[in-house]
């Protein structure tokens, strides 16, 4: 790259390079000089009048005093360029107008990103997932992030931000179709960091967590969406989100209903919890709890399942495990709680608990299995009864 070629980077913090060195203006004598330079780059296709520059950068000054401040700033800009070993003729002035010297070959990341996302959205160019990931990496942050409160950056910054979010949506849809669920979650979380109100991201995240079997997280994701929309915008989530949540819960209940009994039911439980004599009895209680929760919005219950399905445990070992679990949680399982072993699963209904308590429950179970050196740690599933 010759001294007449520059790459400028403005998606995030501003810096530029001539191929030999990188410059970020940290050693410049005037921040205002850097900001004027950034504006001239942004508007480099035309000549900018001194009146326009005064209006933008010294709005409180009259025209005469503003022009004096502009001349001083242009002087400091050229001096700073020179101190960096760069030619000051990159900034031209002519009869009260300023511009970037057209002899310089300039590339900017914001124009590249703008152009590429346009072609993607308008389907003018073919993009593979790897191409989308590469394009995603260009967006280090909002346009001219160091000037977040400058009025002249706002419209273009928002345009680029929306294209970035559209890029993530296209990537996420493709990844979901390709079953790249873990990659997908990474990009969806990035998107929600920039726009926590984008319901399409929540919908895809809920569906993805469901595919990964992370049901409690999927339900919490819906609640996060519901809370932020209600708090900040005063609106509920779209019907698509509500329907997806109901589908997940319905499917989980159906999975539970299909559980077959093949476990000897003579486990002794010396606790306040009720031990169900059969899976049929437990299902009846479960359905009753659902109806009660639906009638009383203040009532909260959790269904907790310990799943040993893919563990190498015989029935005798499993019974011993259940005994130990019951003994450990004697104080926590109160009157009104229920427990039932079935197949290679242990089902519990915990009263007056919500998903907000799931972290504590998981921590206690993990501590229990670690303390008692269980090599066959079960899969733990927690869901709200509603």
Secondary structure, 3 states (H helix, E strand, C coil): CCCCEEEEECECCCEEECCCCEECCCCCCCHHHHHHHHHHHHCCCCCEEHHHHHHHHCCCCCHHHHHHHHHHHHHHHHHHHHHCCCCHHHEEEECCEEEECCCCEEEEHHHHHHHHHHHHHCCCCCCCHHHHHHHHHHCCCCECHHHCCCHHHHHHHHHHHHHHHHHHHHHHHHHHHCCCHHHHHHHHHHHHHHCCCCHHHHHHHHHHHHHCCCHHHHHHHHHHHHHHHHHHHCCCCCHHHHHHHHHHHHHHHHHHHCCCCCCCCCCCCCCCCEECCCHHHHHHHHHHHHHHHHHCCCCCEEEEEEECCCCCCCHHHHHHHHHHHHHHCCCCCCCCCEEEEECCEEEEEEECCCHHHHHHHHHHHHHHHHHCCCCCCCEEEEEECC
